[in-house]
Amino acid sequence: MTIFKLALQSLKNRKATALLTVLTVAISVMLLLGVERVRTQAKDSFANTISGTDLIVGARSGQVNLLLYSVFRIGNATNNIDWKSVEDIRANPAVKWSIPISLGDSHRGFRVVGTTGDYFKHYRFGQKQALTFREGKPFEGLFDTVIGAEVAQKLGYSLGDSIVIAHGLADKKFSRHDNLPFIVTGILAPTGTPVDRSVHVSLPAIEAIHIGWESGAQLGAGISAEDIDIETLQSDQITALFVGLKSRIQTFALQRSINEYTKEPLTAIMPGIALHELWSLMSVAEQALLVVSGFVVIAGLMGMLSSLLTSLNERRREMAILRAMGARPSHIFVLLVSEALLLTALGIVLGVVTLYGVLAVASPFVLSHYGLQLSASWLSMHEWMLMGIVLSAGFLVGVFPALRAYKQSLSDGMTIRI
């Protein structure tokens, strides 16, 4: 305890150098924990992009490809699903609910999703969180639309605004369904998932806007909303089907049944497994983040080592006086190691406090602009372990200058001129 008090007093006498060292360590720790938290929470957010859905059914393809276009709205399906197949799947006693989706159109760079009202009832994300409306309500009329939070923010839309959907992903003037505009009736609350970047319309609306587009381009002036008979609008095909089961025990049996469906080639995937496989493809980037954060900490500790070695030569007389007063070489060793540990511990505490401050300020911005939820939750066991490693590294950094001081002779210190 006496040596610890002496180390504390020694650091007080070198306030400027000690403060800079603490700040260096604090920044390193903040970046280490910050990168680690971004990495883990990005992984968790990715894994929870869709939850509560037991199977996703699409045309025969790989499970990653099916996941990409059905959940992340990236790429296109290899084929569509016949509506008769959808009815057969729904008729299975194991099926509790299903959500059909139809993709292919877009609006100013955002994908259009044709679906039913069940989408807003059963779609889940995160920890089985339901979709909620920031404003408005689900679509009811034929040309009503519900837009995601990011669509509303980036394009400046509000309730009652009119939007025009384009045929295909290239939103060109010649490909727009400008004869049948939609009215925004609902804006979803942010989810941090691709739902935020989607424009949702009804399946009958998808059929209506494609009347006269059978050849892939509009023929003539196009049909008007008054000329459309809603009763005749029936989807013949969809892109994918989200399925929820009465019991998860039945998942593998239904998956095998769908994969062996004889009327058309289909693929049924379990979203959790597909998400894990997709994330594993990005493991190189994950490891790169860990390496970068590790080097940041090493740089901070090297800065502390440099500071200790620089001050050591100036403190040789101090060490000699301590020896003359009865301090043993081991006491000098412990003194310098204690200083290194104290600097590291203060840096860790300051780094953690700064991290939580940054999270409190930056979390809303990151969520609204990047769709990533950064929670200010308490430190995990892994983060505690990282801080333990940093503290141990600080001890090792302090050992080298302590050994040098240990070897210095009393006469060497006493003969130094001031």
Salt bridges, closest charged atoms under 4 A:
GLU36 OE2 - ARG39 NH2 2.64
GLU36 OE2 - HIS382 NE2 3.16
ASP54 OD1 - ARG248 NE 3.20
ASP88 OD1 - LYS84 NZ 2.93
ASP88 OD2 - LYS263 NZ 3.40
ASP105 OD1 - HIS167 ND1 3.77
ASP105 OD2 - HIS210 NE2 3.09
GLU135 OE2 - ARG134 NH2 3.73
GLU140 OE1 - LYS137 NZ 3.60
GLU150 OE2 - LYS154 NZ 3.07
GLU150 OE1 - ARG197 NH1 3.87
ASP171 OD1 - ARG176 NE 2.95
GLU286 OE2 - ARG39 NH1 2.25
GLU318 OE1 - ARG315 NE 3.13
GLU339 OE1 - ARG14 NH2 2.80
GLU339 OE2 - ARG315 NH2 2.76
GLU383 OE1 - ARG37 NH2 2.82
ASP412 OD2 - ARG316 NH2 1.92
